[in-house]
Amino acid sequence: MSEFIRPCVKTAIPGENAKKVIALDNQYMMTVTKASPLAIKQAKGIVLEDVDGNIFYDFTSGVGVINTGHCHPKIVKAIQDQAEKLMHFAGTDYYYEVQSLLVEKLAKIAPGKHGKKVFLTNSGSESVEAALKLARFYTKRPQFLAFMGAFHGRTMGALSLTCSKALHKKGFQPTMPGVIHIPYGYCYRCPYHLQHPSCDIFCVKFLEETYFRQMVDPTEMAAMFIEPIQGEGGYIVPPKEFIQALKRICEKYGILYVSDEVQAGFGRTGKFFAIENYDVVPDIITAAKGMGSGLPIGCIIVDEKLDYPYSGAHSNTYGGNAVCCASTLATMDVLINDGVMNNAKVVGDYLHQKLLELQNKHSLIGDVRGIGLMQGIELVKDRTTKEFAKVERDRFIEEMLKLGLVCIGCGVSSVRFIPPLIITKQEIDVAVEIMDKALTIVENGK
Ligand SMILES: Cc1ncc(COP(=O)(O)O)c(C=O)c1O
């Protein structure tokens, strides 16, 4: 755990130096998805320093990536050591030890019986693409199922599965054919207006009894892509029975169950893979964000029976980059052997409790949800009508930033709280104080 530091914002955001960085970026960088006018100079643990000397707590982990905290000394050392020895040698074409050691570790840590195989990628989207291709190749079936609110990436195949904002697809249609979307287990806003658990997971029954009868024959379905907790879609934790019922359907019809762990995996929920919270063993895991502590690496982990029968069916150039592999091995060591993953569970439960206390105080908070340090709140104008409080959510994020807490939104009016997993309860207390102040400002409309 790092030394205790309080956030301290001395300038307007953006400050004078940040304005220069932002102007340069705006001139030369293509339009992307900038969330806040924040220009970072350096970071350590959970603490960010911007180019004007302001100090913030990072409650985004660089959008779910820096699970071990910024510039963790063990990981920096592993990267430096590897960079001096070998940076790259096309791991899909040749052999080197750091890659072999990593795929062994990933294969052995995946839930279920041993006998897994791993393909290394460079990003979450590329992991999803690898899973799409493999599922089609193995099952010889044309169709895929994904969920409303899902985010699986922005490359063409992954984008076809993504269904969280129409904007993501606007101007890019038609995407890959053969994908149907059904409602996720979003019980706070059940599309069937039912209540869990009395609903008896009607949403999954409806899939089998209606979609499979009227829309697509299940024997044409290659795979289902499921986030164990919907991330971009609003930090939605479905009931355990929802995930288990989907797995039963997959088994019944020979459909591959793909657990997209790109955001929820690598210790974020207090388990190595988030699907372990549901006691389900998927056929394919896709991962990326938390793997390399900031270096670009992803993977799919699959049952060995799914492996391609011949060389060359699928490959890439940078997958298994030596420095990224070394960083991931060190990340896994820190998560598992230094108690960081366990901290995510203990401190995550603490944060959840604190958020529930905030909910008692602030009527803007409609729902609190999450597992481990994958926590989120949904803001509503009115708890009875549940009207989305999007403007208030954006203002809340802005006010938190001014007070030194960097957070990012998701869904329509939700905010995710995903600090590095090394965070302490003392730091959570400081962050919750800031959330409290920011919510008061927003509620008072000042
Ligand atoms: C669940 C999930 N899958 C896939 C992706 C795509 O990952 P990337 O942005 O690395 O391509 C994301 C990114 O947010 C994600 O949250």
PDBQT file of the ligand as one rigid body, heavy atoms in Angstrom, charges set to zero:
ROOT
HETATM    1  C1  LIG A 501     -16.561  -5.895 -21.314  1.00  0.00    +0.000 C 
HETATM    2  C2  LIG A 501     -15.703  -5.263 -22.363  1.00  0.00    +0.000 A 
HETATM    3  N1  LIG A 501     -15.374  -5.972 -23.455  1.00  0.00    +0.000 NA
HETATM    4  C3  LIG A 501     -14.596  -5.448 -24.422  1.00  0.00    +0.000 A 
HETATM    5  C4  LIG A 501     -14.112  -4.166 -24.327  1.00  0.00    +0.000 A 
HETATM    6  C5  LIG A 501     -13.249  -3.605 -25.420  1.00  0.00    +0.000 C 
HETATM    7  O1  LIG A 501     -11.938  -3.464 -24.945  1.00  0.00    +0.000 OA
HETATM    8  P1  LIG A 501     -10.885  -2.508 -25.701  1.00  0.00    +0.000 P 
HETATM    9  O2  LIG A 501     -11.323  -1.108 -25.485  1.00  0.00    +0.000 OA
HETATM   10  O3  LIG A 501      -9.571  -2.847 -25.029  1.00  0.00    +0.000 OA
HETATM   11  O4  LIG A 501     -10.878  -2.898 -27.117  1.00  0.00    +0.000 OA
HETATM   12  C6  LIG A 501     -14.425  -3.388 -23.203  1.00  0.00    +0.000 A 
HETATM   13  C7  LIG A 501     -13.935  -2.008 -23.089  1.00  0.00    +0.000 C 
HETATM   14  O5  LIG A 501     -14.392  -1.225 -22.302  1.00  0.00    +0.000 OA
HETATM   15  C8  LIG A 501     -15.240  -3.958 -22.190  1.00  0.00    +0.000 A 
HETATM   16  O6  LIG A 501     -15.578  -3.264 -21.107  1.00  0.00    +0.000 OA
ENDROOT
TORSDOF 0
